Amino acid sequence: MDLGRGIPRTCDCGAATVVLTSNTARNPRRRFYRCGAISGENHAFKWLDEAHDEEFVVVANKLATMEQDLADIKADLE
Ligand SMILES: [Zn+2]
């Protein structure tokens, strides 16, 4: 499953994701996104900290694009 970059908002099965907290010895109290319907190999899973690190990059890239678009529009108006 390719969740893409950033926060996974929906699973490929169509269900919204939920945020849960791991209670394993390896990742105690680490939060993660998971398919809200089914926990399994073919359903969404991503660590929340990794998803949020990716989301910062996604949002920064969108902001840069919007800033450039605005500069282009201003230039067209002049
Ligand atoms: Zn799913």
N, CA, C, O and the ligand as a Tripos MOL2 file, in Angstrom:
@<TRIPOS>MOLECULE
protein
  313   311    79     0     0
PROTEIN
NO_CHARGES

@<TRIPOS>ATOM
      1 N           0.8410   -1.1930    0.0000 N.3       1 MET1
      2 CA          0.0000    0.0000    0.0000 C.3       1 MET1
      3 C           0.8770    1.2440    0.0000 C.2       1 MET1
      4 O           1.7720    1.3780    0.8350 O.2       1 MET1
      5 N           0.6210    2.1570   -0.9390 N.am      2 ASP2
      6 CA          1.3470    3.4150   -0.9950 C.3       2 ASP2
      7 C           0.4730    4.5080   -0.4050 C.2       2 ASP2
      8 O          -0.5120    4.9330   -1.0090 O.2       2 ASP2
      9 N           0.8470    4.9520    0.7720 N.am      3 LEU3
     10 CA          0.0600    5.9850    1.4500 C.3       3 LEU3
     11 C           0.4370    7.3840    0.9860 C.2       3 LEU3
     12 O          -0.2260    8.3540    1.3530 O.2       3 LEU3
     13 N           1.4900    7.5010    0.1850 N.am      4 GLY4
     14 CA          1.9600    8.8210   -0.2020 C.3       4 GLY4
     15 C           2.6690    9.4810    0.9660 C.2       4 GLY4
     16 O           2.8760    8.8750    2.0170 O.2       4 GLY4
     17 N           3.0360   10.7360    0.7590 N.am      5 ARG5
     18 CA          3.7540   11.4560    1.8060 C.3       5 ARG5
     19 C           2.7770   12.1840    2.7210 C.2       5 ARG5
     20 O           1.6830   12.5690    2.3080 O.2       5 ARG5
     21 N           3.1910   12.3640    3.9630 N.am      6 GLY6
     22 CA          2.3840   13.1430    4.9030 C.3       6 GLY6
     23 C           1.3870   12.2990    5.6670 C.2       6 GLY6
     24 O           1.5230   11.0800    5.7730 O.2       6 GLY6
     25 N           0.3810   12.9750    6.1940 N.am      7 ILE7
     26 CA         -0.6160   12.3270    7.0360 C.3       7 ILE7
     27 C          -1.5480   11.4710    6.1800 C.2       7 ILE7
     28 O          -2.1560   11.9780    5.2370 O.2       7 ILE7
     29 N          -1.6690   10.1780    6.4950 N.am      8 PRO8
     30 CA         -2.6240    9.3400    5.7530 C.3       8 PRO8
     31 C          -4.0330    9.5670    6.2920 C.2       8 PRO8
     32 O          -4.3410    9.1680    7.4150 O.2       8 PRO8
     33 N          -4.8790   10.1990    5.5040 N.am      9 ARG9
     34 CA         -6.2180   10.5390    5.9860 C.3       9 ARG9
     35 C          -7.2360    9.4340    5.7350 C.2       9 ARG9
     36 O          -8.1960    9.2680    6.4870 O.2       9 ARG9
     37 N          -7.0080    8.6880    4.6680 N.am     10 THR10
     38 CA         -7.8870    7.5480    4.4070 C.3      10 THR10
     39 C          -7.0430    6.3470    4.0010 C.2      10 THR10
     40 O          -5.9230    6.4840    3.5080 O.2      10 THR10
     41 N          -7.6120    5.1670    4.2210 N.am     11 CYS11
     42 CA         -7.0020    3.9060    3.8130 C.3      11 CYS11
     43 C          -7.4710    3.5770    2.3960 C.2      11 CYS11
     44 O          -8.4890    4.1030    1.9440 O.2      11 CYS11
     45 N          -6.7410    2.7170    1.6950 N.am     12 ASP12
     46 CA         -7.1720    2.2950    0.3580 C.3      12 ASP12
     47 C          -8.5540    1.6420    0.3770 C.2      12 ASP12
     48 O          -9.2520    1.6630   -0.6370 O.2      12 ASP12
     49 N          -8.9590    1.0670    1.5030 N.am     13 CYS13
     50 CA        -10.2790    0.4260    1.5980 C.3      13 CYS13
     51 C         -11.4040    1.4530    1.7220 C.2      13 CYS13
     52 O         -12.5820    1.0970    1.6810 O.2      13 CYS13
     53 N         -11.0330    2.7370    1.8740 N.am     14 GLY14
     54 CA        -12.0330    3.7870    1.9500 C.3      14 GLY14
     55 C         -12.2990    4.2940    3.3590 C.2      14 GLY14
     56 O         -12.9030    5.3530    3.5290 O.2      14 GLY14
     57 N         -11.8650    3.5650    4.3550 N.am     15 ALA15
     58 CA        -12.0970    3.9810    5.7430 C.3      15 ALA15
     59 C         -11.1760    5.1280    6.1230 C.2      15 ALA15
     60 O         -10.0410    5.2000    5.6520 O.2      15 ALA15
     61 N         -11.6560    6.0160    6.9670 N.am     16 ALA16
     62 CA        -10.8200    7.0740    7.5150 C.3      16 ALA16
     63 C          -9.7960    6.4490    8.4660 C.2      16 ALA16
     64 O         -10.0510    5.4110    9.0770 O.2      16 ALA16
     65 N          -8.6470    7.0930    8.5780 N.am     17 THR17
     66 CA         -7.6460    6.5950    9.5250 C.3      17 THR17
     67 C          -7.9630    7.1080   10.9300 C.2      17 THR17
     68 O          -8.6910    8.0850   11.1030 O.2      17 THR17
     69 N          -7.4100    6.4380   11.9050 N.am     18 VAL18
     70 CA         -7.5330    6.8540   13.3000 C.3      18 VAL18
     71 C          -6.1190    6.9180   13.8860 C.2      18 VAL18
     72 O          -5.1890    6.3050   13.3620 O.2      18 VAL18
     73 N          -5.9780    7.6650   14.9740 N.am     19 VAL19
     74 CA         -4.7000    7.7310   15.6890 C.3      19 VAL19
     75 C          -4.8000    6.8640   16.9340 C.2      19 VAL19
     76 O          -5.7080    7.0160   17.7510 O.2      19 VAL19
     77 N          -3.8480    5.9530   17.0560 N.am     20 LEU20
     78 CA         -3.8040    5.0660   18.2160 C.3      20 LEU20
     79 C          -2.4160    5.1590   18.8500 C.2      20 LEU20
     80 O          -1.5090    5.7640   18.2770 O.2      20 LEU20
     81 N          -2.2530    4.5720   20.0080 N.am     21 THR21
     82 CA         -0.9810    4.6030   20.7210 C.3      21 THR21
     83 C          -0.4550    3.1890   20.9090 C.2      21 THR21
     84 O          -1.1510    2.3100   21.4170 O.2      21 THR21
     85 N           0.7870    2.9890   20.4890 N.am     22 SER22
     86 CA          1.4190    1.6760   20.6170 C.3      22 SER22
     87 C           1.6840    1.3480   22.0830 C.2      22 SER22
     88 O           2.0360    2.2210   22.8760 O.2      22 SER22
     89 N           1.5120    0.1000   22.4180 N.am     23 ASN23
     90 CA          1.8830   -0.3380   23.7730 C.3      23 ASN23
     91 C           2.8650   -1.5170   23.7170 C.2      23 ASN23
     92 O           2.9550   -2.3210   24.6450 O.2      23 ASN23
     93 N           3.6000   -1.5890   22.5910 N.am     24 THR24
     94 CA          4.6070   -2.6540   22.4780 C.3      24 THR24
     95 C           5.8730   -2.2480   23.2330 C.2      24 THR24
     96 O           6.1000   -1.0640   23.4820 O.2      24 THR24
     97 N           6.6870   -3.2260   23.5910 N.am     25 ALA25
     98 CA          7.9390   -2.9450   24.2960 C.3      25 ALA25
     99 C           8.8930   -2.1570   23.4130 C.2      25 ALA25
    100 O           9.6780   -1.3450   23.9020 O.2      25 ALA25
    101 N           8.8190   -2.4040   22.1050 N.am     26 ARG26
    102 CA          9.7260   -1.7450   21.1700 C.3      26 ARG26
    103 C           9.3400   -0.2850   20.9060 C.2      26 ARG26
    104 O          10.2110    0.5570   20.6840 O.2      26 ARG26
    105 N           8.0390    0.0120   20.9290 N.am     27 ASN27
    106 CA          7.5600    1.3780   20.6530 C.3      27 ASN27
    107 C           6.5260    1.8240   21.6860 C.2      27 ASN27
    108 O           5.3870    2.1250   21.3280 O.2      27 ASN27
    109 N           6.9040    1.8680   22.9430 N.am     28 PRO28
    110 CA          5.9250    2.2230   23.9720 C.3      28 PRO28
    111 C           5.4500    3.6680   23.8280 C.2      28 PRO28
    112 O           6.2500    4.5890   23.6650 O.2      28 PRO28
    113 N           4.1350    3.8420   23.8920 N.am     29 ARG29
    114 CA          3.4860    5.1650   23.8530 C.3      29 ARG29
    115 C           3.7340    5.9260   22.5480 C.2      29 ARG29
    116 O           3.4550    7.1230   22.4710 O.2      29 ARG29
    117 N           4.2560    5.2430   21.5190 N.am     30 ARG30
    118 CA          4.4490    5.9130   20.2320 C.3      30 ARG30
    119 C           3.1200    5.8880   19.4870 C.2      30 ARG30
    120 O           2.4920    4.8360   19.3600 O.2      30 ARG30
    121 N           2.6900    7.0610   18.9910 N.am     31 ARG31
    122 CA          1.3910    7.1330   18.3270 C.3      31 ARG31
    123 C           1.5230    6.8140   16.8360 C.2      31 ARG31
    124 O           2.5710    7.0200   16.2240 O.2      31 ARG31
    125 N           0.4310    6.3090   16.2800 N.am     32 PHE32
    126 CA          0.4510    5.9450   14.8560 C.3      32 PHE32
    127 C          -0.9310    6.1150   14.2340 C.2      32 PHE32
    128 O          -1.9530    6.0660   14.9180 O.2      32 PHE32
    129 N          -0.9320    6.3160   12.9200 N.am     33 TYR33
    130 CA         -2.1680    6.3170   12.1270 C.3      33 TYR33
    131 C          -2.4160    4.8920   11.6640 C.2      33 TYR33
    132 O          -1.4920    4.1780   11.2740 O.2      33 TYR33
    133 N          -3.6750    4.4940   11.7150 N.am     34 ARG34
    134 CA         -4.0400    3.1690   11.2380 C.3      34 ARG34
    135 C          -5.4160    3.2410   10.5980 C.2      34 ARG34
    136 O          -6.2280    4.1000   10.9400 O.2      34 ARG34
    137 N          -5.6720    2.3240    9.6600 N.am     35 CYS35
    138 CA         -7.0060    2.2080    9.0780 C.3      35 CYS35
    139 C          -8.0190    2.1260   10.2220 C.2      35 CYS35
    140 O          -7.8320    1.3750   11.1790 O.2      35 CYS35
    141 N          -9.0910    2.9070   10.1070 N.am     36 GLY36
    142 CA        -10.0880    2.9290   11.1650 C.3      36 GLY36
    143 C         -11.0040    1.7300   11.1560 C.2      36 GLY36
    144 O         -11.7640    1.5190   12.1000 O.2      36 GLY36
    145 N         -10.9390    0.9240   10.0750 N.am     37 ALA37
    146 CA        -11.8480   -0.2170    9.9740 C.3      37 ALA37
    147 C         -11.1630   -1.5400   10.2860 C.2      37 ALA37
    148 O         -11.6830   -2.3570   11.0470 O.2      37 ALA37
    149 N          -9.9840   -1.7460    9.6890 N.am     38 ILE38
    150 CA         -9.3460   -3.0590    9.7650 C.3      38 ILE38
    151 C          -7.8530   -2.8940   10.0420 C.2      38 ILE38
    152 O          -7.1940   -2.0680    9.4110 O.2      38 ILE38
    153 N          -7.3220   -3.6650   10.9710 N.am     39 SER39
    154 CA         -5.8800   -3.7000   11.2200 C.3      39 SER39
    155 C          -5.3120   -4.8790   10.4580 C.2      39 SER39
    156 O          -5.6350   -6.0270   10.7640 O.2      39 SER39
    157 N          -4.4700   -4.6140    9.4670 N.am     40 GLY40
    158 CA         -3.9290   -5.7220    8.6910 C.3      40 GLY40
    159 C          -2.9350   -5.2590    7.6580 C.2      40 GLY40
    160 O          -2.7300   -4.0630    7.4520 O.2      40 GLY40
    161 N          -2.3210   -6.2330    7.0120 N.am     41 GLU41
    162 CA         -1.2400   -5.9800    6.0740 C.3      41 GLU41
    163 C          -1.6210   -5.0270    4.9510 C.2      41 GLU41
    164 O          -0.8090   -4.1990    4.5390 O.2      41 GLU41
    165 N          -2.8400   -5.1350    4.4560 N.am     42 ASN42
    166 CA         -3.2460   -4.3370    3.3000 C.3      42 ASN42
    167 C          -4.0120   -3.0740    3.6890 C.2      42 ASN42
    168 O          -4.7440   -2.5070    2.8770 O.2      42 ASN42
    169 N          -3.8360   -2.6420    4.9320 N.am     43 HIS43
    170 CA         -4.5360   -1.4380    5.3900 C.3      43 HIS43
    171 C          -3.5390   -0.4440    5.9610 C.2      43 HIS43
    172 O          -2.4360   -0.8070    6.3700 O.2      43 HIS43
    173 N          -3.9440    0.7930    5.9810 N.am     44 ALA44
    174 CA         -3.0460    1.8950    6.3260 C.3      44 ALA44
    175 C          -2.4090    1.7380    7.6980 C.2      44 ALA44
    176 O          -3.0570    1.3640    8.6750 O.2      44 ALA44
    177 N          -1.1010    2.0400    7.7350 N.am     45 PHE45
    178 CA         -0.3600    2.1510    8.9880 C.3      45 PHE45
    179 C           0.8140    3.0860    8.7570 C.2      45 PHE45
    180 O           1.5710    2.9070    7.8020 O.2      45 PHE45
    181 N           0.9740    4.0740    9.6140 N.am     46 LYS46
    182 CA          2.1640    4.9360    9.5580 C.3      46 LYS46
    183 C           2.3760    5.5540   10.9350 C.2      46 LYS46
    184 O           1.4280    6.0010   11.5800 O.2      46 LYS46
    185 N           3.6250    5.5730   11.3740 N.am     47 TRP47
    186 CA          3.9360    6.2220   12.6460 C.3      47 TRP47
    187 C           3.5910    7.6990   12.5380 C.2      47 TRP47
    188 O           3.8750    8.3370   11.5250 O.2      47 TRP47
    189 N           2.9810    8.2370   13.5790 N.am     48 LEU48
    190 CA          2.5320    9.6360   13.5670 C.3      48 LEU48
    191 C           3.7090   10.6000   13.4510 C.2      48 LEU48
    192 O           3.6270   11.5740   12.7030 O.2      48 LEU48
    193 N           4.7940   10.3550   14.1680 N.am     49 ASP49
    194 CA          5.9340   11.2840   14.1120 C.3      49 ASP49
    195 C           6.5250   11.3360   12.7060 C.2      49 ASP49
    196 O           6.9170   12.4050   12.2400 O.2      49 ASP49
    197 N           6.5920   10.1970   12.0300 N.am     50 GLU50
    198 CA          7.1210   10.1710   10.6670 C.3      50 GLU50
    199 C           6.1530   10.8490    9.7000 C.2      50 GLU50
    200 O           6.5690   11.5770    8.7990 O.2      50 GLU50
    201 N           4.8570   10.6020    9.8970 N.am     51 ALA51
    202 CA          3.8380   11.2340    9.0490 C.3      51 ALA51
    203 C           3.8900   12.7500    9.1980 C.2      51 ALA51
    204 O           3.7600   13.4740    8.2100 O.2      51 ALA51
    205 N           4.0770   13.2320   10.4150 N.am     52 HIS52
    206 CA          4.0920   14.6750   10.6420 C.3      52 HIS52
    207 C           5.3630   15.3040   10.0900 C.2      52 HIS52
    208 O           5.3190   16.4180    9.5700 O.2      52 HIS52
    209 N           6.4880   14.6160   10.1930 N.am     53 ASP53
    210 CA          7.7210   15.1290    9.5780 C.3      53 ASP53
    211 C           7.5280   15.2770    8.0620 C.2      53 ASP53
    212 O           7.9410   16.2740    7.4690 O.2      53 ASP53
    213 N           6.9010   14.2810    7.4530 N.am     54 GLU54
    214 CA          6.6240   14.3480    6.0100 C.3      54 GLU54
    215 C           5.6390   15.4750    5.7000 C.2      54 GLU54
    216 O           5.7850   16.1790    4.7000 O.2      54 GLU54
    217 N           4.6320   15.6390    6.5680 N.am     55 GLU55
    218 CA          3.5950   16.6460    6.3280 C.3      55 GLU55
    219 C           4.1970   18.0530    6.3000 C.2      55 GLU55
    220 O           3.7640   18.8910    5.5100 O.2      55 GLU55
    221 N           5.1860   18.3180    7.1490 N.am     56 PHE56
    222 CA          5.8370   19.6300    7.1340 C.3      56 PHE56
    223 C           6.4190   19.9160    5.7530 C.2      56 PHE56
    224 O           6.3050   21.0380    5.2590 O.2      56 PHE56
    225 N           7.0370   18.9270    5.1280 N.am     57 VAL57
    226 CA          7.6340   19.0990    3.8070 C.3      57 VAL57
    227 C           6.5340   19.3180    2.7660 C.2      57 VAL57
    228 O           6.6570   20.1860    1.9010 O.2      57 VAL57
    229 N           5.4570   18.5280    2.8530 N.am     58 VAL58
    230 CA          4.3370   18.6650    1.9200 C.3      58 VAL58
    231 C           3.7580   20.0770    1.9940 C.2      58 VAL58
    232 O           3.5310   20.7130    0.9650 O.2      58 VAL58
    233 N           3.5200   20.5640    3.2110 N.am     59 VAL59
    234 CA          2.9270   21.8870    3.3920 C.3      59 VAL59
    235 C           3.8950   22.9820    2.9440 C.2      59 VAL59
    236 O           3.4780   23.9630    2.3270 O.2      59 VAL59
    237 N           5.1800   22.8210    3.2490 N.am     60 ALA60
    238 CA          6.1710   23.8120    2.8250 C.3      60 ALA60
    239 C           6.2290   23.8950    1.3060 C.2      60 ALA60
    240 O           6.3450   24.9890    0.7540 O.2      60 ALA60
    241 N           6.1500   22.7560    0.6220 N.am     61 ASN61
    242 CA          6.1640   22.7570   -0.8450 C.3      61 ASN61
    243 C           4.9090   23.4180   -1.4070 C.2      61 ASN61
    244 O           4.9850   24.1620   -2.3850 O.2      61 ASN61
    245 N           3.7470   23.1510   -0.7890 N.am     62 LYS62
    246 CA          2.5130   23.8040   -1.2480 C.3      62 LYS62
    247 C           2.5980   25.3090   -1.0530 C.2      62 LYS62
    248 O           2.1740   26.0730   -1.9200 O.2      62 LYS62
    249 N           3.1430   25.7410    0.0810 N.am     63 LEU63
    250 CA          3.2870   27.1660    0.3510 C.3      63 LEU63
    251 C           4.2010   27.8130   -0.6830 C.2      63 LEU63
    252 O           3.8970   28.8970   -1.1810 O.2      63 LEU63
    253 N           5.3100   27.1670   -1.0110 N.am     64 ALA64
    254 CA          6.2360   27.7180   -2.0040 C.3      64 ALA64
    255 C           5.5450   27.8600   -3.3520 C.2      64 ALA64
    256 O           5.7390   28.8560   -4.0490 O.2      64 ALA64
    257 N           4.7390   26.8670   -3.7250 N.am     65 THR65
    258 CA          4.0020   26.9310   -4.9950 C.3      65 THR65
    259 C           2.9940   28.0770   -4.9820 C.2      65 THR65
    260 O           2.8700   28.8130   -5.9610 O.2      65 THR65
    261 N           2.2790   28.2250   -3.8720 N.am     66 MET66
    262 CA          1.2970   29.3030   -3.7700 C.3      66 MET66
    263 C           1.9600   30.6710   -3.8100 C.2      66 MET66
    264 O           1.4340   31.6010   -4.4210 O.2      66 MET66
    265 N           3.1200   30.7970   -3.1570 N.am     67 GLU67
    266 CA          3.8440   32.0730   -3.1810 C.3      67 GLU67
    267 C           4.2800   32.4130   -4.6010 C.2      67 GLU67
    268 O           4.2070   33.5680   -5.0200 O.2      67 GLU67
    269 N           4.7330   31.4070   -5.3370 N.am     68 GLN68
    270 CA          5.1550   31.6480   -6.7180 C.3      68 GLN68
    271 C           3.9570   32.0130   -7.5870 C.2      68 GLN68
    272 O           4.0320   32.9220   -8.4130 O.2      68 GLN68
    273 N           2.8380   31.2870   -7.3910 N.am     69 ASP69
    274 CA          1.6200   31.6030   -8.1510 C.3      69 ASP69
    275 C           1.1730   33.0400   -7.8860 C.2      69 ASP69
    276 O           0.7880   33.7530   -8.8120 O.2      69 ASP69
    277 N           1.2250   33.4640   -6.6190 N.am     70 LEU70
    278 CA          0.8290   34.8250   -6.2670 C.3      70 LEU70
    279 C           1.7550   35.8410   -6.9200 C.2      70 LEU70
    280 O           1.2990   36.8640   -7.4300 O.2      70 LEU70
    281 N           3.0520   35.5630   -6.9060 N.am     71 ALA71
    282 CA          4.0110   36.4710   -7.5510 C.3      71 ALA71
    283 C           3.7240   36.5580   -9.0440 C.2      71 ALA71
    284 O           3.8030   37.6390   -9.6270 O.2      71 ALA71
    285 N           3.3880   35.4220   -9.6730 N.am     72 ASP72
    286 CA          3.0680   35.4180  -11.1040 C.3      72 ASP72
    287 C           1.8130   36.2360  -11.3890 C.2      72 ASP72
    288 O           1.7670   36.9900  -12.3610 O.2      72 ASP72
    289 N           0.8030   36.0870  -10.5470 N.am     73 ILE73
    290 CA         -0.4520   36.8310  -10.7220 C.3      73 ILE73
    291 C          -0.2000   38.3280  -10.5680 C.2      73 ILE73
    292 O          -0.7040   39.1330  -11.3520 O.2      73 ILE73
    293 N           0.5840   38.6960   -9.5540 N.am     74 LYS74
    294 CA          0.9120   40.1210   -9.3560 C.3      74 LYS74
    295 C           1.6560   40.6840  -10.5660 C.2      74 LYS74
    296 O           1.4070   41.8080  -11.0020 O.2      74 LYS74
    297 N           2.5720   39.8790  -11.0960 N.am     75 ALA75
    298 CA          3.3410   40.3290  -12.2560 C.3      75 ALA75
    299 C           2.4240   40.5180  -13.4650 C.2      75 ALA75
    300 O           2.5970   41.4560  -14.2440 O.2      75 ALA75
    301 N           1.4400   39.6100  -13.6160 N.am     76 ASP76
    302 CA          0.5020   39.7200  -14.7340 C.3      76 ASP76
    303 C          -0.3650   40.9720  -14.6060 C.2      76 ASP76
    304 O          -0.7280   41.5760  -15.6160 O.2      76 ASP76
    305 N          -0.6950   41.3650  -13.3880 N.am     77 LEU77
    306 CA         -1.5540   42.5230  -13.1620 C.3      77 LEU77
    307 C          -0.8350   43.8380  -13.4060 C.2      77 LEU77
    308 O          -1.4710   44.8570  -13.6700 O.2      77 LEU77
    309 N           0.4910   43.8180  -13.3190 N.am     78 GLU78
    310 CA          1.2400   45.0790  -13.4740 C.3      78 GLU78
    311 C           1.4860   45.4340  -14.9300 C.2      78 GLU78
    312 O           2.1000   46.4610  -15.2190 O.2      78 GLU78
    313 ZN         -8.4230   -0.1060    5.4740 Zn       79 ZN79
@<TRIPOS>BOND
     1     1     2 1
     2     2     3 1
     3     3     4 2
     4     3     5 am
     5     5     6 1
     6     6     7 1
     7     7     8 2
     8     7     9 am
     9     9    10 1
    10    10    11 1
    11    11    12 2
    12    11    13 am
    13    13    14 1
    14    14    15 1
    15    15    16 2
    16    15    17 am
    17    17    18 1
    18    18    19 1
    19    19    20 2
    20    19    21 am
    21    21    22 1
    22    22    23 1
    23    23    24 2
    24    23    25 am
    25    25    26 1
    26    26    27 1
    27    27    28 2
    28    27    29 am
    29    29    30 1
    30    30    31 1
    31    31    32 2
    32    31    33 am
    33    33    34 1
    34    34    35 1
    35    35    36 2
    36    35    37 am
    37    37    38 1
    38    38    39 1
    39    39    40 2
    40    39    41 am
    41    41    42 1
    42    42    43 1
    43    43    44 2
    44    43    45 am
    45    45    46 1
    46    46    47 1
    47    47    48 2
    48    47    49 am
    49    49    50 1
    50    50    51 1
    51    51    52 2
    52    51    53 am
    53    53    54 1
    54    54    55 1
    55    55    56 2
    56    55    57 am
    57    57    58 1
    58    58    59 1
    59    59    60 2
    60    59    61 am
    61    61    62 1
    62    62    63 1
    63    63    64 2
    64    63    65 am
    65    65    66 1
    66    66    67 1
    67    67    68 2
    68    67    69 am
    69    69    70 1
    70    70    71 1
    71    71    72 2
    72    71    73 am
    73    73    74 1
    74    74    75 1
    75    75    76 2
    76    75    77 am
    77    77    78 1
    78    78    79 1
    79    79    80 2
    80    79    81 am
    81    81    82 1
    82    82    83 1
    83    83    84 2
    84    83    85 am
    85    85    86 1
    86    86    87 1
    87    87    88 2
    88    87    89 am
    89    89    90 1
    90    90    91 1
    91    91    92 2
    92    91    93 am
    93    93    94 1
    94    94    95 1
    95    95    96 2
    96    95    97 am
    97    97    98 1
    98    98    99 1
    99    99   100 2
   100    99   101 am
   101   101   102 1
   102   102   103 1
   103   103   104 2
   104   103   105 am
   105   105   106 1
   106   106   107 1
   107   107   108 2
   108   107   109 am
   109   109   110 1
   110   110   111 1
   111   111   112 2
   112   111   113 am
   113   113   114 1
   114   114   115 1
   115   115   116 2
   116   115   117 am
   117   117   118 1
   118   118   119 1
   119   119   120 2
   120   119   121 am
   121   121   122 1
   122   122   123 1
   123   123   124 2
   124   123   125 am
   125   125   126 1
   126   126   127 1
   127   127   128 2
   128   127   129 am
   129   129   130 1
   130   130   131 1
   131   131   132 2
   132   131   133 am
   133   133   134 1
   134   134   135 1
   135   135   136 2
   136   135   137 am
   137   137   138 1
   138   138   139 1
   139   139   140 2
   140   139   141 am
   141   141   142 1
   142   142   143 1
   143   143   144 2
   144   143   145 am
   145   145   146 1
   146   146   147 1
   147   147   148 2
   148   147   149 am
   149   149   150 1
   150   150   151 1
   151   151   152 2
   152   151   153 am
   153   153   154 1
   154   154   155 1
   155   155   156 2
   156   155   157 am
   157   157   158 1
   158   158   159 1
   159   159   160 2
   160   159   161 am
   161   161   162 1
   162   162   163 1
   163   163   164 2
   164   163   165 am
   165   165   166 1
   166   166   167 1
   167   167   168 2
   168   167   169 am
   169   169   170 1
   170   170   171 1
   171   171   172 2
   172   171   173 am
   173   173   174 1
   174   174   175 1
   175   175   176 2
   176   175   177 am
   177   177   178 1
   178   178   179 1
   179   179   180 2
   180   179   181 am
   181   181   182 1
   182   182   183 1
   183   183   184 2
   184   183   185 am
   185   185   186 1
   186   186   187 1
   187   187   188 2
   188   187   189 am
   189   189   190 1
   190   190   191 1
   191   191   192 2
   192   191   193 am
   193   193   194 1
   194   194   195 1
   195   195   196 2
   196   195   197 am
   197   197   198 1
   198   198   199 1
   199   199   200 2
   200   199   201 am
   201   201   202 1
   202   202   203 1
   203   203   204 2
   204   203   205 am
   205   205   206 1
   206   206   207 1
   207   207   208 2
   208   207   209 am
   209   209   210 1
   210   210   211 1
   211   211   212 2
   212   211   213 am
   213   213   214 1
   214   214   215 1
   215   215   216 2
   216   215   217 am
   217   217   218 1
   218   218   219 1
   219   219   220 2
   220   219   221 am
   221   221   222 1
   222   222   223 1
   223   223   224 2
   224   223   225 am
   225   225   226 1
   226   226   227 1
   227   227   228 2
   228   227   229 am
   229   229   230 1
   230   230   231 1
   231   231   232 2
   232   231   233 am
   233   233   234 1
   234   234   235 1
   235   235   236 2
   236   235   237 am
   237   237   238 1
   238   238   239 1
   239   239   240 2
   240   239   241 am
   241   241   242 1
   242   242   243 1
   243   243   244 2
   244   243   245 am
   245   245   246 1
   246   246   247 1
   247   247   248 2
   248   247   249 am
   249   249   250 1
   250   250   251 1
   251   251   252 2
   252   251   253 am
   253   253   254 1
   254   254   255 1
   255   255   256 2
   256   255   257 am
   257   257   258 1
   258   258   259 1
   259   259   260 2
   260   259   261 am
   261   261   262 1
   262   262   263 1
   263   263   264 2
   264   263   265 am
   265   265   266 1
   266   266   267 1
   267   267   268 2
   268   267   269 am
   269   269   270 1
   270   270   271 1
   271   271   272 2
   272   271   273 am
   273   273   274 1
   274   274   275 1
   275   275   276 2
   276   275   277 am
   277   277   278 1
   278   278   279 1
   279   279   280 2
   280   279   281 am
   281   281   282 1
   282   282   283 1
   283   283   284 2
   284   283   285 am
   285   285   286 1
   286   286   287 1
   287   287   288 2
   288   287   289 am
   289   289   290 1
   290   290   291 1
   291   291   292 2
   292   291   293 am
   293   293   294 1
   294   294   295 1
   295   295   296 2
   296   295   297 am
   297   297   298 1
   298   298   299 1
   299   299   300 2
   300   299   301 am
   301   301   302 1
   302   302   303 1
   303   303   304 2
   304   303   305 am
   305   305   306 1
   306   306   307 1
   307   307   308 2
   308   307   309 am
   309   309   310 1
   310   310   311 1
   311   311   312 2
@<TRIPOS>SUBSTRUCTURE
     1 MET1         2 RESIDUE 1 A MET
     2 ASP2         6 RESIDUE 1 A ASP
     3 LEU3        10 RESIDUE 1 A LEU
     4 GLY4        14 RESIDUE 1 A GLY
     5 ARG5        18 RESIDUE 1 A ARG
     6 GLY6        22 RESIDUE 1 A GLY
     7 ILE7        26 RESIDUE 1 A ILE
     8 PRO8        30 RESIDUE 1 A PRO
     9 ARG9        34 RESIDUE 1 A ARG
    10 THR10       38 RESIDUE 1 A THR
    11 CYS11       42 RESIDUE 1 A CYS
    12 ASP12       46 RESIDUE 1 A ASP
    13 CYS13       50 RESIDUE 1 A CYS
    14 GLY14       54 RESIDUE 1 A GLY
    15 ALA15       58 RESIDUE 1 A ALA
    16 ALA16       62 RESIDUE 1 A ALA
    17 THR17       66 RESIDUE 1 A THR
    18 VAL18       70 RESIDUE 1 A VAL
    19 VAL19       74 RESIDUE 1 A VAL
    20 LEU20       78 RESIDUE 1 A LEU
    21 THR21       82 RESIDUE 1 A THR
    22 SER22       86 RESIDUE 1 A SER
    23 ASN23       90 RESIDUE 1 A ASN
    24 THR24       94 RESIDUE 1 A THR
    25 ALA25       98 RESIDUE 1 A ALA
    26 ARG26      102 RESIDUE 1 A ARG
    27 ASN27      106 RESIDUE 1 A ASN
    28 PRO28      110 RESIDUE 1 A PRO
    29 ARG29      114 RESIDUE 1 A ARG
    30 ARG30      118 RESIDUE 1 A ARG
    31 ARG31      122 RESIDUE 1 A ARG
    32 PHE32      126 RESIDUE 1 A PHE
    33 TYR33      130 RESIDUE 1 A TYR
    34 ARG34      134 RESIDUE 1 A ARG
    35 CYS35      138 RESIDUE 1 A CYS
    36 GLY36      142 RESIDUE 1 A GLY
    37 ALA37      146 RESIDUE 1 A ALA
    38 ILE38      150 RESIDUE 1 A ILE
    39 SER39      154 RESIDUE 1 A SER
    40 GLY40      158 RESIDUE 1 A GLY
    41 GLU41      162 RESIDUE 1 A GLU
    42 ASN42      166 RESIDUE 1 A ASN
    43 HIS43      170 RESIDUE 1 A HIS
    44 ALA44      174 RESIDUE 1 A ALA
    45 PHE45      178 RESIDUE 1 A PHE
    46 LYS46      182 RESIDUE 1 A LYS
    47 TRP47      186 RESIDUE 1 A TRP
    48 LEU48      190 RESIDUE 1 A LEU
    49 ASP49      194 RESIDUE 1 A ASP
    50 GLU50      198 RESIDUE 1 A GLU
    51 ALA51      202 RESIDUE 1 A ALA
    52 HIS52      206 RESIDUE 1 A HIS
    53 ASP53      210 RESIDUE 1 A ASP
    54 GLU54      214 RESIDUE 1 A GLU
    55 GLU55      218 RESIDUE 1 A GLU
    56 PHE56      222 RESIDUE 1 A PHE
    57 VAL57      226 RESIDUE 1 A VAL
    58 VAL58      230 RESIDUE 1 A VAL
    59 VAL59      234 RESIDUE 1 A VAL
    60 ALA60      238 RESIDUE 1 A ALA
    61 ASN61      242 RESIDUE 1 A ASN
    62 LYS62      246 RESIDUE 1 A LYS
    63 LEU63      250 RESIDUE 1 A LEU
    64 ALA64      254 RESIDUE 1 A ALA
    65 THR65      258 RESIDUE 1 A THR
    66 MET66      262 RESIDUE 1 A MET
    67 GLU67      266 RESIDUE 1 A GLU
    68 GLN68      270 RESIDUE 1 A GLN
    69 ASP69      274 RESIDUE 1 A ASP
    70 LEU70      278 RESIDUE 1 A LEU
    71 ALA71      282 RESIDUE 1 A ALA
    72 ASP72      286 RESIDUE 1 A ASP
    73 ILE73      290 RESIDUE 1 A ILE
    74 LYS74      294 RESIDUE 1 A LYS
    75 ALA75      298 RESIDUE 1 A ALA
    76 ASP76      302 RESIDUE 1 A ASP
    77 LEU77      306 RESIDUE 1 A LEU
    78 GLU78      310 RESIDUE 1 A GLU
    79 ZN79       313 GROUP 0 **** ****
